[in-house]
Amino acid sequence: MFSPLSQSTVTGPAECLAQAQTSVGGNNTTSLRSSTGSSASIADVEAGFLPNSSHRRQSSWKAALPFSIPTKRVPSNDTESTTIDKSEKEAKRYRWLSIILLVALLGVYVHPALTHTGFLPLTSNSTAGFLACEIPRHRTKPTNSTRSLASWATDSRDVKPIPCHSHNDYLRHVPLFDALASGCTGVEADVWVDSNLRDDLYVGHTRKSLQPARTLNSLYIEPLLAILKEMNTPSNLSSPTSVEDPKTPAGVFETFPTQAITLLIDLKTASESTFPVVLAALQPLLERNYLTTWSRDGGLIPGPITIVGTGNTNFTSAILSPANSSPRLIFFDAPLDTLATLEQKDTNDYNTNNSYYASVSYNKDIGKTLLGFMYPSQVRKVKREIVAAGERGLVSRYWDAPTWPKKVERGIWDTLVSEGVGLLSVDDLEGVQGVWESGGPRSV
């Protein structure tokens, strides 16, 4: 703000001009001095400027404002002028480079798939009506999926299975159902034993998210029992697409009755306390011959559902324990990154008798992927690990791969499928279907 004039001096341009002309006899070149010690010529006063010792001269109407107006810095000499010009040019250059970089990133990464409007079925006809009447469009987390899955046998005829794994499936709109309606052949549940609630298996990403009604039984075992019971009723078994062997139960997909699915159980609490509870919870499925099993006498007997243990599941004390060997109900999620360096030399090695998946974190094992294209060294490593898993009869799987930008995610999917990965671990159930829409992955 301009410094105010004293009461003994003039307070406006007109009065200032009159006093100046009176005191100097009309000489317009005479200076006027204010109480602040600053001076101004008559020409300045006539132009509407008031003296001020700390600011540049501004017009009187600007001085009357209750705030100051910033002005462009004026260099005091040629050297400072050159420095200011260079700084302004450099700042302008950086601003343009930032804008160009931002536009380039948006062009490379922004993908229509980012605008997700909710779950969409694999096809637009058979399940559309079922979804409309059964599933509210707002985001809810049902405590029990049995009701939503009651009509699965008749409402899923157009669903085509695809080798994808529904990562953190319990976080979806309707656990299990969303994955199956998309054709995924694998789902995942994180389970906890919490004595503060009751002696049961609770499903959740963290301990704080656990709820009494969200259990492994209510979200997965009961719905699977309901689906398989309906799929194996006499009316469905008489269908031309039913399994030929009446002793072999049909699977969850009506038009693909021999297609099995995998339930990956990630133990979040200690294996010693959690694994026995999981075995007990699986007994209803075992009693109806719905599980893949292995025994020393009978060997490997495929079933509609294969159970895989991961997380804190201990290979020696849990998977190979006597309690899980007569028959074996739970198979191991083997370490994919170490298979290529291991030799198959003893019966305790990872094989189809004790393991089913072979998995590893993509980010930790393969590393960063720019623009959706893997480096040649990364592709070679992926190929080597997938081959190692295949030689043991295991299903290779990479988790923790980048999920955004969508073009990066899609590029990784295409490369993994091209190299023969067992299945894709995904969060985007709608987007992954595009990998197989044209009969195979896109060329990378």
C-alpha positions as CSV (number, residue, x, y, z in Angstrom):
1,M,0.0,0.0,0.0
2,F,1.0,3.5,-0.6
3,S,2.1,5.4,2.6
4,P,-0.6,7.9,3.6
5,L,0.0,11.6,3.4
6,S,0.0,13.7,6.6
7,Q,-2.9,16.0,7.5
8,S,-0.8,19.1,6.7
9,T,-0.4,18.0,3.1
10,V,-2.8,17.7,0.2
11,T,-4.9,14.5,0.1
12,G,-5.8,14.3,-3.6
13,P,-4.4,15.0,-7.1
14,A,-6.5,18.2,-7.6
15,E,-5.6,19.7,-4.3
16,C,-2.0,18.8,-4.8
17,L,-1.9,20.5,-8.2
18,A,-3.5,23.6,-6.8
19,Q,-1.1,23.9,-4.0
20,A,1.9,23.3,-6.2
21,Q,0.8,26.0,-8.7
22,T,0.2,28.5,-5.9
23,S,3.6,27.9,-4.3
24,V,5.7,28.1,-7.5
25,G,3.7,30.4,-9.6
26,G,2.6,27.9,-12.1
27,N,6.0,26.5,-12.9
28,N,5.3,22.9,-13.9
29,T,8.8,21.8,-13.4
30,T,8.9,22.5,-9.6
31,S,8.9,19.5,-7.3
32,L,6.3,18.8,-4.6
33,R,7.5,17.2,-1.4
34,S,5.2,15.3,0.9
35,S,5.5,14.6,4.6
36,T,7.1,11.2,3.7
37,G,10.1,13.0,2.2
38,S,9.4,11.8,-1.3
39,S,9.1,14.3,-4.1
40,A,7.2,14.4,-7.4
41,S,7.2,16.9,-10.3
42,I,4.1,18.9,-11.3
43,A,3.9,16.7,-14.4
44,D,3.7,13.6,-12.2
45,V,0.9,15.2,-10.2
46,E,-1.0,16.1,-13.3
47,A,-0.7,12.5,-14.5
48,G,-2.3,11.3,-11.3
49,F,0.7,9.9,-9.5
50,L,1.4,10.3,-5.8
51,P,4.9,10.1,-4.2
52,N,5.9,7.0,-2.3
53,S,9.3,5.9,-1.1
54,S,8.7,2.1,-1.1
55,H,6.7,1.4,-4.2
56,R,6.7,2.4,-7.9
57,R,4.4,5.2,-8.8
58,Q,0.8,4.1,-9.4
59,S,-2.3,6.1,-10.4
60,S,-4.4,7.5,-7.7
61,W,-7.3,5.2,-8.3
62,K,-5.1,2.2,-7.7
63,A,-3.8,3.8,-4.5
64,A,-7.4,4.1,-3.2
65,L,-7.9,0.3,-3.4
66,P,-7.7,-1.7,-0.1
67,F,-5.1,-3.9,-1.6
68,S,-1.9,-3.6,-3.5
69,I,-1.5,-4.6,-7.2
70,P,1.6,-6.5,-8.0
71,T,3.8,-5.0,-10.7
72,K,6.4,-6.5,-12.9
73,R,9.8,-6.2,-11.5
74,V,12.0,-3.5,-13.1
75,P,15.7,-4.2,-13.4
76,S,18.0,-1.7,-11.8
77,N,20.8,-2.2,-14.4
78,D,21.7,-4.1,-17.6
79,T,23.2,-7.1,-15.7
80,E,20.0,-7.6,-13.6
81,S,17.9,-7.2,-16.8
82,T,19.8,-10.0,-18.5
83,T,19.4,-12.3,-15.5
84,I,15.7,-11.6,-15.2
85,D,15.2,-12.3,-18.9
86,K,17.1,-15.6,-18.7
87,S,15.1,-16.7,-15.7
88,E,11.8,-15.9,-17.3
89,K,12.8,-17.7,-20.5
90,E,13.9,-20.7,-18.5
91,A,10.7,-20.8,-16.5
92,K,8.6,-20.5,-19.7
93,R,10.6,-23.4,-21.3
94,Y,10.0,-25.6,-18.2
95,R,6.3,-24.8,-18.3
96,W,6.0,-25.9,-21.9
97,L,8.0,-29.0,-21.4
98,S,5.7,-29.9,-18.5
99,I,2.6,-29.4,-20.6
100,I,4.1,-31.5,-23.4
101,L,5.1,-34.3,-21.0
102,L,1.6,-34.3,-19.4
103,V,-0.1,-34.5,-22.8
104,A,2.2,-37.4,-23.9
105,L,1.5,-39.3,-20.7
106,L,-2.2,-38.9,-21.0
107,G,-2.1,-40.1,-24.6
108,V,-0.1,-43.2,-23.8
109,Y,-1.8,-44.3,-20.6
110,V,-5.4,-43.1,-20.5
111,H,-7.6,-46.0,-21.7
112,P,-11.3,-46.3,-22.1
113,A,-11.3,-49.2,-19.7
114,L,-10.6,-46.7,-16.8
115,T,-14.2,-45.6,-17.0
116,H,-15.6,-48.7,-15.2
117,T,-19.3,-48.5,-14.8
118,G,-19.8,-51.7,-12.7
119,F,-19.9,-55.4,-13.3
120,L,-20.8,-56.5,-16.8
121,P,-21.5,-60.2,-17.7
122,L,-19.5,-62.0,-20.3
123,T,-22.4,-61.8,-22.7
124,S,-25.2,-59.3,-23.0
125,N,-28.2,-61.6,-23.1
126,S,-28.4,-64.6,-20.8
127,T,-27.2,-63.1,-17.5
128,A,-28.4,-59.5,-18.0
129,G,-31.9,-60.1,-16.6
130,F,-30.6,-62.1,-13.7
131,L,-28.1,-59.4,-12.8
132,A,-30.7,-56.7,-13.0
133,C,-33.1,-58.4,-10.6
134,E,-30.6,-59.9,-8.2
135,I,-27.7,-57.4,-7.8
136,P,-28.2,-53.8,-6.8
137,R,-26.0,-51.4,-8.7
138,H,-24.7,-49.6,-5.7
139,R,-21.6,-51.0,-4.1
140,T,-22.5,-53.4,-1.3
141,K,-20.8,-56.4,0.3
142,P,-23.3,-59.2,0.8
143,T,-22.8,-61.4,3.8
144,N,-24.1,-64.5,2.0
145,S,-23.9,-65.2,-1.7
146,T,-26.2,-68.3,-1.7
147,R,-29.3,-66.4,-2.7
148,S,-27.6,-64.6,-5.6
149,L,-26.3,-67.9,-6.9
150,A,-29.6,-69.9,-6.6
151,S,-30.4,-69.7,-10.3
152,W,-26.8,-70.2,-11.6
153,A,-27.5,-73.4,-13.5
154,T,-30.0,-71.8,-15.9
155,D,-28.6,-68.2,-16.0
156,S,-25.0,-69.1,-16.9
157,R,-25.4,-71.1,-20.1
158,D,-23.5,-68.5,-22.2
159,V,-20.6,-68.1,-19.8
160,K,-17.4,-69.3,-21.3
161,P,-14.6,-70.3,-18.9
162,I,-11.3,-68.4,-19.3
163,P,-8.0,-69.0,-17.5
164,C,-8.2,-66.0,-15.1
165,H,-7.9,-65.8,-11.3
166,S,-10.0,-63.4,-9.4
167,H,-7.5,-61.6,-7.1
168,N,-9.0,-60.6,-3.7
169,D,-12.3,-62.0,-4.9
170,Y,-14.0,-61.3,-1.5
171,L,-13.8,-57.5,-2.2
172,R,-16.0,-57.7,-5.2
173,H,-19.7,-56.7,-5.5
174,V,-20.8,-60.3,-5.0
175,P,-17.9,-62.6,-4.0
176,L,-17.5,-65.7,-6.1
177,F,-20.5,-64.9,-8.4
178,D,-18.8,-61.9,-10.2
179,A,-15.8,-64.1,-11.0
180,L,-17.8,-67.1,-12.2
181,A,-20.1,-64.9,-14.3
182,S,-17.0,-63.5,-16.0
183,G,-15.8,-67.0,-16.7
184,C,-12.9,-67.0,-14.3
185,T,-11.7,-70.4,-13.2
186,G,-10.0,-69.3,-10.0
187,V,-11.0,-67.2,-7.0
188,E,-9.1,-66.1,-3.9
189,A,-10.1,-65.7,-0.2
190,D,-7.9,-64.4,2.6
191,V,-8.8,-66.3,5.8
192,W,-8.2,-65.6,9.4
193,V,-8.8,-67.4,12.7
194,D,-9.9,-64.8,15.3
195,S,-10.7,-66.0,18.8
196,N,-12.3,-62.7,19.6
197,L,-15.2,-63.4,17.3
198,R,-15.8,-67.2,17.4
199,D,-14.1,-70.4,16.3
200,D,-14.5,-69.9,12.5
201,L,-12.7,-68.8,9.4
202,Y,-13.2,-65.1,8.6
203,V,-12.6,-63.6,5.2
204,G,-11.0,-60.1,4.8
205,H,-8.0,-58.2,3.6
206,T,-7.0,-57.1,7.1
207,R,-7.9,-58.1,10.6
208,K,-9.8,-54.8,11.1
209,S,-12.0,-55.6,8.1
210,L,-13.3,-58.9,9.6
211,Q,-17.0,-59.3,10.2
212,P,-18.9,-62.1,12.0
213,A,-21.1,-62.8,9.0
214,R,-18.3,-62.8,6.3
215,T,-16.8,-66.3,6.6
216,L,-15.3,-68.8,4.3
217,N,-18.4,-70.9,4.8
218,S,-20.9,-68.2,4.0
219,L,-19.1,-66.6,1.0
220,Y,-17.7,-69.7,-0.7
221,I,-18.4,-73.1,0.7
222,E,-22.2,-72.8,1.0
223,P,-22.6,-71.0,-2.4
224,L,-20.4,-73.7,-4.1
225,L,-22.5,-76.4,-2.5
226,A,-25.7,-74.8,-3.8
227,I,-24.3,-74.4,-7.3
228,L,-23.0,-78.0,-7.6
229,K,-26.1,-79.5,-6.1
230,E,-28.2,-77.8,-8.7
231,M,-25.8,-78.6,-11.5
232,N,-25.9,-82.3,-10.5
233,T,-29.6,-82.7,-10.2
234,P,-31.1,-85.4,-12.5
235,S,-32.6,-82.8,-14.9
236,N,-29.2,-81.2,-15.4
237,L,-27.4,-84.5,-15.7
238,S,-29.6,-85.5,-18.5
239,S,-28.4,-82.5,-20.5
240,P,-26.3,-83.4,-23.6
241,T,-23.5,-81.3,-22.2
242,S,-23.3,-83.2,-18.9
243,V,-20.4,-85.3,-18.0
244,E,-20.4,-88.8,-19.5
245,D,-19.4,-90.6,-16.3
246,P,-22.3,-90.5,-13.8
247,K,-19.9,-91.1,-10.9
248,T,-18.0,-87.8,-11.8
249,P,-19.9,-84.7,-10.5
250,A,-20.5,-81.9,-13.0
251,G,-18.7,-78.6,-12.5
252,V,-20.0,-75.1,-12.0
253,F,-20.3,-74.2,-15.7
254,E,-23.4,-75.7,-17.3
255,T,-22.1,-75.9,-20.9
256,F,-18.6,-76.8,-19.7
257,P,-19.3,-79.5,-17.0
258,T,-15.8,-80.9,-17.0
259,Q,-14.1,-77.5,-16.3
260,A,-12.8,-77.4,-12.7
261,I,-12.3,-74.2,-10.7
262,T,-9.7,-73.4,-8.1
263,L,-10.3,-71.9,-4.7
264,L,-7.1,-70.3,-3.4
265,I,-7.1,-70.0,0.4
266,D,-4.5,-67.5,1.6
267,L,-3.9,-68.1,5.3
268,K,-3.3,-64.8,7.1
269,T,-2.9,-66.3,10.6
270,A,-0.5,-69.0,11.7
271,S,-0.6,-72.2,9.7
272,E,-0.6,-74.4,12.8
273,S,-3.8,-72.9,14.1
274,T,-5.6,-72.1,10.8
275,F,-4.9,-75.1,8.6
276,P,-6.8,-77.7,10.7
277,V,-9.8,-75.3,10.8
278,V,-9.7,-75.1,7.0
279,L,-9.6,-78.9,6.6
280,A,-12.7,-79.2,8.8
281,A,-14.5,-76.5,6.8
282,L,-13.9,-78.4,3.6
283,Q,-15.5,-81.7,4.7
284,P,-19.0,-81.0,3.3
285,L,-17.4,-80.6,-0.2
286,L,-15.3,-83.7,0.3
287,E,-18.3,-85.8,1.4
288,R,-20.0,-85.1,-2.0
289,N,-16.9,-85.8,-4.0
290,Y,-16.7,-82.2,-5.1
291,L,-12.9,-81.8,-4.4
292,T,-9.8,-82.8,-6.2
293,T,-7.9,-85.3,-4.0
294,W,-4.7,-87.3,-3.9
295,S,-3.9,-90.4,-1.9
296,R,-1.1,-92.9,-1.9
297,D,-3.3,-95.7,-3.0
298,G,-5.8,-93.9,-5.3
299,G,-3.4,-91.3,-6.8
300,L,-4.8,-88.0,-8.1
301,I,-8.6,-87.9,-8.6
302,P,-9.8,-84.6,-10.2
303,G,-12.9,-83.0,-9.0
304,P,-15.0,-79.9,-9.8
305,I,-13.1,-77.8,-7.2
306,T,-9.3,-77.8,-6.4
307,I,-8.3,-76.2,-3.1
308,V,-4.9,-74.5,-3.0
309,G,-3.2,-73.2,0.1
310,T,-0.9,-70.1,0.1
311,G,0.2,-67.3,2.4
312,N,1.2,-68.8,5.7
313,T,0.4,-72.3,4.6
314,N,3.4,-74.5,5.5
315,F,4.5,-77.0,2.9
316,T,6.0,-79.5,5.2
317,S,3.9,-79.4,8.4
318,A,0.6,-78.7,6.6
319,I,0.5,-79.8,3.0
320,L,2.5,-83.0,3.7
321,S,1.0,-83.7,7.1
322,P,-0.8,-87.0,7.7
323,A,-4.0,-85.0,8.3
324,N,-3.9,-83.8,4.7
325,S,-2.7,-87.0,3.1
326,S,-5.5,-89.5,3.5
327,P,-6.7,-88.1,1.2
328,R,-5.0,-84.8,0.4
329,L,-7.6,-82.0,0.1
330,I,-5.4,-78.9,0.0
331,F,-2.6,-78.5,-2.6
332,F,0.3,-76.1,-2.3
333,D,1.0,-72.8,-4.1
334,A,4.7,-73.5,-5.1
335,P,7.3,-70.8,-5.5
336,L,7.5,-70.2,-9.2
337,D,10.7,-68.2,-9.1
338,T,12.7,-71.1,-7.6
339,L,11.4,-74.0,-9.7
340,A,13.8,-73.4,-12.5
341,T,16.8,-73.9,-10.2
342,L,15.4,-76.9,-8.3
343,E,16.0,-80.5,-9.3
344,Q,13.2,-83.0,-9.1
345,K,15.1,-85.5,-7.0
346,D,12.8,-86.6,-4.1
347,T,9.2,-87.3,-3.3
348,N,8.8,-84.1,-1.3
349,D,9.5,-81.9,-4.3
350,Y,6.8,-79.7,-5.8
351,N,4.7,-81.8,-8.1
352,T,1.0,-82.7,-8.9
353,N,0.8,-84.9,-5.9
354,N,1.2,-82.0,-3.5
355,S,1.0,-78.7,-5.5
356,Y,-1.3,-77.1,-8.1
357,Y,-0.3,-73.5,-8.6
358,A,3.2,-72.1,-8.9
359,S,3.1,-68.4,-8.2
360,V,5.3,-65.4,-7.6
361,S,5.0,-61.6,-7.3
362,Y,5.5,-60.0,-10.7
363,N,7.0,-56.8,-9.4
364,K,9.5,-58.6,-7.2
365,D,10.4,-61.3,-9.7
366,I,10.2,-59.6,-13.1
367,G,10.5,-56.0,-12.1
368,K,9.1,-52.8,-13.6
369,T,7.5,-52.7,-17.0
370,L,7.4,-49.5,-19.0
371,L,4.6,-48.8,-21.5
372,G,3.4,-52.4,-21.3
373,F,6.4,-53.9,-23.1
374,M,8.7,-56.3,-21.3
375,Y,12.4,-56.2,-21.8
376,P,13.9,-59.2,-23.7
377,S,15.6,-60.3,-20.5
378,Q,12.2,-60.2,-18.7
379,V,10.5,-62.2,-21.4
380,R,13.2,-64.9,-21.2
381,K,12.9,-65.1,-17.5
382,V,9.1,-65.5,-17.7
383,K,9.5,-68.2,-20.4
384,R,12.0,-70.1,-18.2
385,E,9.7,-70.0,-15.2
386,I,6.6,-71.0,-17.1
387,V,8.4,-74.0,-18.7
388,A,9.7,-75.1,-15.3
389,A,6.2,-75.1,-13.8
390,G,4.8,-76.9,-16.8
391,E,7.4,-79.6,-16.5
392,R,6.1,-80.4,-13.0
393,G,2.5,-80.2,-14.2
394,L,1.8,-77.0,-12.2
395,V,-0.3,-74.0,-13.2
396,S,2.0,-70.9,-13.4
397,R,0.6,-67.6,-12.1
398,Y,2.0,-64.1,-11.5
399,W,0.4,-61.8,-9.0
400,D,1.0,-58.2,-8.0
401,A,1.5,-57.2,-11.6
402,P,0.8,-53.5,-12.5
403,T,-2.9,-52.7,-12.9
404,W,-2.6,-49.2,-14.1
405,P,-2.2,-47.7,-16.6
406,K,-4.5,-50.0,-18.4
407,K,-2.3,-50.3,-21.5
408,V,0.5,-51.4,-19.4
409,E,-1.7,-54.0,-17.7
410,R,-3.0,-55.2,-21.1
411,G,0.5,-55.4,-22.5
412,I,1.7,-57.6,-19.6
413,W,-1.4,-59.9,-20.0
414,D,-0.7,-60.4,-23.7
415,T,2.9,-61.2,-23.2
416,L,2.2,-63.7,-20.4
417,V,-0.5,-65.4,-22.4
418,S,1.7,-65.6,-25.4
419,E,4.4,-67.3,-23.4
420,G,1.9,-69.9,-22.1
421,V,1.2,-68.8,-18.5
422,G,-1.2,-71.0,-16.7
423,L,-3.7,-68.3,-15.8
424,L,-3.8,-64.5,-15.3
425,S,-4.3,-63.1,-11.8
426,V,-6.5,-60.1,-12.3
427,D,-8.5,-57.4,-10.6
428,D,-10.3,-56.2,-13.8
429,L,-12.8,-59.0,-14.6
430,E,-14.3,-57.1,-17.5
431,G,-11.0,-56.0,-19.1
432,V,-9.4,-59.4,-19.0
433,Q,-12.1,-60.9,-21.3
434,G,-10.7,-58.9,-24.2
435,V,-7.5,-60.9,-24.1
436,W,-9.4,-63.9,-25.5
437,E,-12.2,-62.1,-27.5
438,S,-10.5,-62.6,-30.8
439,G,-9.3,-66.1,-30.2
440,G,-6.0,-65.2,-28.5
441,P,-3.9,-62.4,-27.2
442,R,-2.9,-59.4,-29.2
443,S,0.6,-59.3,-30.8
444,V,3.0,-57.3,-28.7
